[in-house]
């Protein structure tokens, strides 16, 4: 997770221009002036370290890690990098719109500066003894591991967006959006072990004493996996991890440093600890609580947002903050349960305690967000060995947490799903209107009979306008938009501003953004609205009309 924060900040920068309403002049070549920054900061760090000014060296190192995000912000907000790409690809690249493949190119300054920063850090860490290729390769792979899923999402979404029916359906129909999100999540869970296997520098653990020892531990725990892998980090990390929910695709990773550092009893304890996470279903526990938590948060936002946007924002911030606290609370206790599983499986307190002291010696007396301190974990194991009720109490607490999460998820998700099902017909009709399939929209409403009253009034009104004009289904959205705009002109010329607003709304739904803005303005200011000069309407797009009536909010 080392690069995840910077990647998210870089993504947020893509909403900078739109959010702050900036209008930078496109100067894409100016981005080149940012390229020397990582090595300049790295040079300052090396000189400060060689001069014994280690405080300044640490500050320079922190600045160096911030350079990629700062450079991305400058590229987008000052040099107009994103605006330049929009001109080249003739497309809007926005976080608030359906992702376009070129959105990935908008992150190019951040990606390049990150790779240059990794190289600069490798040179700075060498302290005059030459660059460390192992560090450079390891950090680059870790960065690409964090960036890969985001790139995959953008590409998959862009591929889906090639079908207007699927794209608009996911945008408008809650059930389709839920299915799309669920499919992405399932794909990510299934593909993650193979993705890490390919992204990290890994190799199968060869036959030998260590492999034999690990196989015995797995047999004792009745644990199965696809393969045991050595994660080559250049000796930079001592860690182990089991990735994957299902035995057929599950991989177990041991870093090279861990395999060299630990003796047999310690290595067996570390593996038993990781198996404890799998056997106690801790990944499913976290997933369940994440689903439950965000289902409750979504329900709360749905309830308050139409009433108070400020309250909705405050609720979202408070909810996310609470989630971070809850995640930390849960994470620290599942680590204790994995330690307890190891102790019960191997009956070797010395093995697990010495492994904890060897793997994380610097955290002996310091709690972290996800782990209790080493001393506290050892104290818990000692108490659990003397008083079995201590361990049973922890297990009951976590099982209670799982049960509570399941109840919250089922109740909240059931309520939201019922709402999604009830809204489906109206949302599906709106999809038909956006696609210019007016006859299909009318047929769908007629098929509902008395239940058509549940459809939003605006959707029913717009469908009625299209049906009264005898409009059928259009093959292309652009054709539907042009016809609706023509009817809007006729309505204006006949002084029927309310009808013009409806036709502009249909044109906006079919893909004319200016007509959509005009319709929104009209619907908001319909009472007492002056009628524009018809001659201005004949000039083409709706800018003259907007200039005559005022600027939409």
C-alpha positions in Angstrom: 0.0 0.0 0.0 3.0 2.3 -0.1 2.1 4.0 -3.4 -1.7 3.8 -3.0 -2.1 7.2 -1.4 0.0 9.0 -4.0 -1.9 7.2 -6.8 -5.2 8.4 -5.3 -4.0 11.9 -4.9 -2.8 11.9 -8.5 -6.2 10.7 -9.7 -7.8 13.5 -7.6 -5.7 16.0 -9.5 -7.7 15.1 -12.7 -10.7 16.7 -11.1 -8.7 19.8 -10.2 -9.5 21.9 -13.3 -13.2 21.0 -13.2 -13.6 21.4 -9.5 -11.8 24.7 -9.2 -13.1 25.9 -12.6 -9.6 26.5 -13.9 -8.9 27.3 -17.5 -5.2 26.6 -18.0 -3.6 27.4 -21.4 -2.5 24.1 -23.0 1.3 24.0 -22.9 2.1 20.2 -23.0 5.8 20.7 -23.8 6.2 22.7 -20.6 5.7 19.5 -18.6 9.3 18.6 -19.6 10.6 21.1 -17.1 9.3 18.9 -14.3 11.5 15.9 -15.3 14.7 17.0 -13.6 13.0 17.6 -10.2 13.3 14.0 -8.8 17.0 13.8 -9.4 17.6 17.4 -8.2 15.9 16.6 -4.9 17.8 13.3 -4.7 21.0 15.2 -5.2 20.1 17.4 -2.2 19.4 14.3 -0.2 22.7 12.7 -1.0 24.7 15.8 -0.3 22.9 16.4 3.0 23.5 12.7 4.1 27.2 12.8 3.1 27.6 16.1 5.1 26.1 14.4 8.2 23.0 16.6 8.1 20.6 13.7 8.4 17.6 15.9 9.4 17.8 17.8 6.1 18.4 14.5 4.3 15.1 13.1 5.8 13.2 16.3 4.7 14.6 16.0 1.2 13.5 12.4 1.1 10.0 13.3 2.1 10.0 16.1 -0.5 11.2 13.7 -3.1 8.3 11.3 -2.4 5.9 14.2 -2.9 7.4 15.4 -6.2 5.3 13.0 -8.5 2.0 14.3 -7.0 3.1 17.9 -7.0 4.3 17.6 -10.6 1.0 16.0 -11.7 -0.9 18.9 -10.1 1.4 21.4 -11.9 1.1 19.5 -15.2 -2.8 19.6 -15.0 -3.5 22.9 -13.3 -0.7 25.1 -14.7 0.5 23.6 -18.0 -2.9 22.3 -19.2 -1.7 18.7 -19.8 -5.2 17.3 -19.4 -6.7 20.0 -21.6 -4.1 19.2 -24.3 -5.2 15.6 -24.3 -8.8 16.6 -24.6 -7.9 18.6 -27.8 -6.0 15.7 -29.2 -8.6 13.0 -28.6 -11.6 15.3 -29.0 -13.1 13.9 -25.7 -13.8 15.1 -22.2 -11.4 13.5 -19.8 -13.1 13.8 -16.4 -13.3 11.8 -13.2 -17.0 12.8 -13.1 -17.8 11.3 -16.6 -17.6 7.8 -18.0 -13.8 7.0 -18.2 -12.1 7.4 -21.6 -9.0 5.3 -22.3 -7.0 8.6 -22.7 -7.7 9.2 -19.0 -4.7 7.0 -18.4 -2.5 9.3 -20.5 -3.6 12.2 -18.2 -1.6 10.4 -15.4 1.5 10.2 -17.6 3.4 13.0 -15.7 2.8 11.3 -12.4 3.9 7.9 -13.7 7.1 9.2 -15.3 8.0 11.3 -12.2 7.3 8.4 -9.9 9.7 6.1 -11.9 12.3 8.9 -11.9 11.9 9.4 -8.1 12.4 5.6 -7.6 15.6 5.9 -9.6 16.7 9.0 -7.6 16.0 7.2 -4.3 18.0 4.2 -5.4 21.0 6.4 -6.2 20.6 8.4 -2.9 20.4 5.2 -0.8 23.7 4.0 -2.4 25.6 6.8 -0.6 28.3 6.9 -3.2 28.6 3.1 -3.7 26.7 3.0 -7.0 23.0 2.6 -7.7 21.1 -0.4 -6.2 19.3 -2.2 -9.1 17.4 -4.4 -6.6 15.8 -1.4 -4.9 14.9 0.2 -8.2 13.3 -2.9 -9.5 11.4 -3.7 -6.3 10.0 -0.2 -5.9 9.0 0.0 -9.6 7.1 -3.3 -9.3 5.4 -2.2 -6.1 4.3 1.0 -7.9 2.9 -0.9 -10.9 1.1 -3.3 -8.5 -0.9 -0.3 -7.1 -1.4 1.3 -10.5 -2.4 -1.9 -12.4 -5.9 -2.4 -11.0 -6.8 1.3 -11.7 -5.6 1.0 -15.3 -7.5 -2.3 -15.7 -10.7 -0.6 -14.4 -10.4 2.3 -16.9 -9.8 0.0 -19.8 -12.7 -2.4 -18.9 -15.0 0.6 -18.4 -13.9 2.1 -21.7 -14.6 -1.2 -23.4 -18.0 -1.4 -21.8 -18.7 2.2 -22.8 -18.3 1.3 -26.5 -21.9 0.0 -26.2 -24.2 2.9 -25.6 -26.8 0.6 -24.1 -24.5 -0.9 -21.5 -22.8 2.4 -20.7 -26.1 4.4 -20.3 -27.7 1.4 -18.5 -24.9 1.3 -15.9 -25.1 5.1 -15.5 -28.9 5.2 -15.0 -30.1 1.8 -13.8 -29.1 1.0 -10.2 -29.4 -2.8 -10.6 -27.1 -2.7 -13.7 -24.6 -0.5 -11.8 -24.7 -3.0 -8.9 -24.1 -5.9 -11.2 -21.2 -4.1 -12.9 -19.6 -3.3 -9.6 -20.1 -6.8 -8.3 -18.6 -8.3 -11.5 -15.5 -6.0 -11.2 -15.1 -6.9 -7.5 -15.4 -10.7 -8.2 -12.9 -10.4 -11.1 -10.5 -8.5 -8.9 -10.7 -11.1 -6.1 -10.2 -14.0 -8.5 -7.5 -12.4 -10.6 -5.4 -10.9 -7.7 -3.2 -13.9 -6.9 -2.3 -14.4 -10.6 -1.8 -10.6 -11.0 0.6 -10.4 -8.1 2.4 -13.6 -9.3 3.0 -11.8 -12.6 3.8 -8.3 -11.2 6.1 -9.2 -8.4 9.5 -10.8 -9.0 8.5 -14.3 -7.9 9.7 -17.9 -8.4 8.5 -21.3 -7.0 9.9 -22.4 -3.7 12.2 -25.3 -4.7 12.3 -28.7 -2.9 14.4 -28.7 0.2 14.2 -28.6 4.0 12.1 -25.3 4.0 9.6 -26.6 1.5 9.3 -29.9 3.4 8.7 -28.0 6.7 6.1 -25.7 5.1 4.3 -28.7 3.6 4.1 -30.4 7.0 2.6 -27.3 8.5 0.0 -27.0 5.7 -0.9 -30.7 6.2 -1.3 -30.3 9.9 -3.7 -27.4 9.3 -5.5 -29.1 6.4 -4.6 -26.1 4.3 -4.4 -26.2 0.5 -3.0 -23.7 -2.0 -1.9 -23.6 -5.6 1.8 -22.9 -5.1 4.4 -21.6 -2.6 6.4 -18.7 -4.1 9.6 -16.9 -3.2 9.1 -13.1 -3.5 12.5 -11.7 -4.5 12.7 -8.2 -3.0 16.5 -7.9 -3.0 16.5 -8.5 0.8 14.4 -5.3 1.3 11.4 -6.8 3.0 10.7 -9.7 5.5 7.1 -10.7 5.1 4.7 -13.5 4.1 1.2 -13.4 2.7 -1.6 -15.7 1.5 -3.5 -14.2 -1.4 -6.7 -15.7 -2.8 -10.0 -17.0 -1.3 -10.2 -20.3 -3.1 -7.6 -23.1 -2.9 -7.5 -23.6 -6.6 -6.1 -20.1 -7.2 -4.5 -19.3 -3.8 -0.8 -18.4 -3.7 1.5 -18.1 -0.7 4.3 -15.6 -0.9 7.5 -15.6 1.2 10.0 -12.9 0.7 13.6 -13.8 0.2 14.6 -11.8 3.3 12.1 -13.8 5.5 13.4 -17.2 4.2 17.0 -16.2 5.0 16.3 -14.6 8.3 14.1 -17.1 10.1 15.0 -20.5 11.5 12.7 -23.6 11.1 10.6 -23.0 14.2 10.1 -19.3 13.4 9.3 -20.0 9.7 6.7 -22.6 10.7 5.1 -20.1 13.1 4.9 -17.4 10.4 3.3 -19.8 8.0 0.9 -21.1 10.6 0.0 -17.4 11.4 -0.8 -16.7 7.8 -2.8 -20.0 7.5 -4.7 -18.8 10.6 -6.0 -15.8 8.6 -7.3 -18.1 5.9 -8.8 -20.7 8.2 -10.6 -18.1 10.3 -11.9 -16.4 7.1 -10.5 -13.0 8.0 -10.5 -11.7 4.4 -14.2 -12.6 4.2 -14.7 -10.9 7.5 -13.2 -7.6 6.2 -15.1 -7.9 3.0 -18.4 -8.4 4.8 -17.8 -5.5 7.1 -16.8 -3.3 4.2 -20.0 -4.2 2.3 -22.1 -3.7 5.5 -20.5 -0.4 6.3 -20.7 1.2 2.9 -24.3 -0.1 2.4 -25.3 1.7 5.6 -23.4 4.8 4.5 -25.0 4.7 1.1 -28.5 4.4 2.7 -27.8 7.3 4.9 -26.6 9.5 2.0 -29.6 8.5 0.0 -31.9 9.6 2.8 -30.3 13.0 3.5 -28.8 14.2 0.2 -32.1 15.5 -1.4 -32.7 17.5 1.8 -29.2 18.9 2.7 -26.1 18.6 0.6 -23.9 19.9 3.4 -25.3 17.3 5.8 -24.6 14.6 3.2 -21.0 15.7 2.9 -20.5 15.8 6.6 -22.1 12.3 6.9 -19.7 11.0 4.2 -16.6 12.4 5.9 -17.7 11.1 9.3 -18.6 7.7 7.9 -15.2 7.3 6.2 -13.4 8.4 9.3 -15.4 5.9 11.4 -14.6 3.2 8.8 -10.8 3.8 9.2 -11.1 3.5 13.0 -13.3 0.4 12.7 -10.9 -1.2 10.2 -8.0 -0.6 12.6 -9.8 -2.0 15.5 -10.8 -5.2 13.6 -7.4 -5.6 12.0 -5.5 -5.6 15.3 -7.7 -8.3 16.7 -7.7 -10.6 13.7 -3.9 -10.5 14.0 -4.2 -11.7 17.6 -6.5 -14.5 16.5 -4.0 -15.6 13.8 -1.3 -15.6 16.5 -3.6 -17.7 18.6 -4.3 -20.1 15.8 -0.6 -20.6 15.3 -0.1 -21.3 19.0 -2.9 -23.9 19.1 -1.8 -25.5 15.9 2.0 -25.9 16.6 1.9 -25.8 20.4 5.1 -23.8 20.2 5.0 -20.5 22.1 8.8 -20.0 21.6 8.4 -20.3 17.8 5.7 -17.6 17.5 7.2 -15.2 20.0 10.7 -15.4 18.5 9.2 -15.0 15.0 7.3 -11.8 16.1 10.5 -10.4 17.6 12.5 -11.2 14.5 10.1 -9.9 11.9 9.1 -6.6 13.6 11.8 -5.7 16.1 11.2 -2.0 15.7 7.5 -2.3 16.6 8.2 -4.0 20.0 6.5 -1.4 22.1 4.6 0.6 19.5 1.0 0.0 18.3 0.2 0.7 14.7 -3.1 1.2 12.8 -3.2 -2.5 11.8 -1.1 -4.3 14.5 -0.7 -4.2 18.2 2.8 -3.9 19.4 5.0 -7.0 19.5 5.2 -6.9 23.3 1.4 -6.7 23.6 0.9 -9.6 21.1 3.4 -11.8 23.1 1.6 -10.9 26.4 -1.7 -11.9 24.9 -0.3 -15.3 23.8 1.1 -15.8 27.3 -2.2 -15.1 28.9 -4.1 -17.3 26.4 -1.7 -20.2 27.1 -2.3 -19.9 30.9 -6.1 -19.0 30.6 -7.8 -20.5 27.5 -10.8 -18.4 28.2 -8.8 -15.4 27.0 -8.6 -16.8 23.5 -12.1 -18.0 23.5 -13.3 -14.6 24.5 -11.5 -13.0 21.6 -13.0 -15.6 19.2 -16.5 -14.9 20.5 -15.9 -11.2 20.0 -14.8 -11.6 16.4 -17.7 -14.0 15.7 -20.1 -11.5 17.1 -18.6 -8.8 14.9 -19.0 -11.0 11.9 -22.7 -11.8 12.8 -23.4 -8.0 13.4 -21.8 -7.2 10.0 -23.9 -9.9 8.3 -27.1 -8.6 9.8 -26.4 -5.0 8.9 -25.5 -5.9 5.4 -28.5 -8.1 4.8 -31.0 -5.6 6.3 -29.5 -2.5 4.6 -28.7 -4.2 1.3 -32.2 -5.8 1.2 -33.8 -2.5 1.7 -31.7 -0.8 -1.0 -32.2 -3.7 -3.3 -36.0 -3.4 -2.9 -35.7 0.2 -3.8 -33.6 -0.6 -6.8 -36.1 -3.1 -8.0 -39.0 -0.6 -7.6 -37.1 2.0 -9.5 -36.0 -0.3 -12.3 -38.9 0.4 -14.7 -38.5 4.2 -14.5 -34.7 4.0 -14.8 -35.0 1.6 -17.8 -37.5 4.1 -19.4 -35.0 6.9 -18.9 -32.4 4.7 -20.7 -34.7 4.4 -23.7 -35.2 8.2 -23.8 -31.4 8.8 -23.7 -31.0 6.3 -26.5 -33.7 8.0 -28.6 -35.9 4.9 -28.4 -39.2 6.8 -27.9 -41.6 4.1 -29.1 -39.9 1.6 -26.9 -40.2 4.0 -23.9 -43.9 4.4 -24.6 -44.5 0.6 -24.9 -42.6 0.1 -21.6 -44.9 2.6 -19.8 -48.0 1.1 -21.3 -46.9 -2.4 -20.1 -46.9 -1.1 -16.6 -50.5 -0.2 -16.5 -51.6 1.4 -13.2 -48.0 0.9 -11.9 -46.9 3.6 -14.4 -47.7 6.2 -11.7 -44.5 5.0 -9.9 -42.4 6.4 -12.8 -41.0 9.9 -12.1 -43.3 12.6 -13.6 -40.5 14.1 -15.7 -39.9 10.8 -17.4 -43.6 10.3 -18.1 -44.0 13.8 -19.4 -41.0 13.6 -21.7 -42.2 10.2 -23.1 -45.6 11.7 -23.7 -44.2 14.6 -25.7 -42.2 12.2 -27.9 -45.2 10.0 -28.4 -47.6 12.8 -29.2 -45.2 13.9 -31.9 -45.3 10.4 -33.4 -41.6 9.8 -32.8 -40.4 6.3 -33.2 -37.1 4.7 -32.3 -34.0 6.3 -33.8 -30.9 4.3 -34.8 -28.6 7.1 -33.7 -28.8 9.3 -30.7 -27.6 12.3 -32.7 -30.6 12.0 -35.0 -33.0 11.9 -32.0 -31.2 15.0 -30.5 -31.5 16.9 -33.7 -35.2 16.2 -34.1 -36.0 17.1 -30.5 -34.0 20.4 -30.9 -36.1 21.2 -34.0 -39.3 20.7 -32.1 -37.9 23.0 -29.4 -37.4 25.8 -32.0 -41.0 25.4 -33.2 -42.3 25.5 -29.7 -40.3 28.7 -29.0 -41.7 30.3 -32.2 -45.2 29.4 -31.0 -44.5 31.0 -27.6 -44.9 27.6 -25.9 -42.0 27.8 -23.6 -43.1 24.9 -21.4 -43.1 22.6 -24.5 -39.8 24.0 -25.6 -38.3 23.1 -22.2 -39.6 19.5 -22.6 -38.1 19.2 -26.1 -34.8 20.7 -24.9 -34.8 18.1 -22.1 -35.2 15.3 -24.7 -32.4 16.8 -26.8 -30.2 17.0 -23.7 -30.9 13.3 -22.8 -30.0 12.3 -26.3 -26.6 13.8 -26.0 -26.8 17.6 -26.6 -25.2 19.1 -23.4 -26.1 22.7 -24.3 -29.7 21.8 -24.8 -29.6 19.9 -21.5 -28.3 23.0 -19.7 -31.0 25.2 -21.3 -33.7 22.7 -20.3 -32.5 22.7 -16.7 -32.5 26.5 -16.6 -36.0 26.6 -18.1 -37.4 24.1 -15.7 -36.0 26.1 -12.8 -37.2 29.5 -14.1 -40.3 28.6 -16.0 -42.8 30.9 -14.3 -42.8 34.3 -16.0 -40.0 33.4 -18.3 -39.7 35.8 -21.3 -39.8 34.3 -24.8 -36.5 34.8 -26.8 -36.4 36.3 -30.2 -37.0 33.5 -32.8 -34.4 35.0 -35.1 -31.7 34.2 -32.5 -32.9 30.6 -32.3 -32.1 30.1 -36.0 -28.4 30.9 -35.5 -27.6 27.4 -34.4 -26.6 26.0 -31.0 -28.3 27.3 -28.0 -25.6 29.9 -27.0 -27.6 32.8 -28.5 -30.6 31.7 -26.6 -28.7 31.4 -23.4 -27.2 34.9 -24.0 -30.7 36.3 -24.5 -32.2 34.7 -21.3 -29.3 34.6 -19.0 -26.6 32.2 -17.9 -27.7 28.8 -16.5 -26.6 28.3 -12.9 
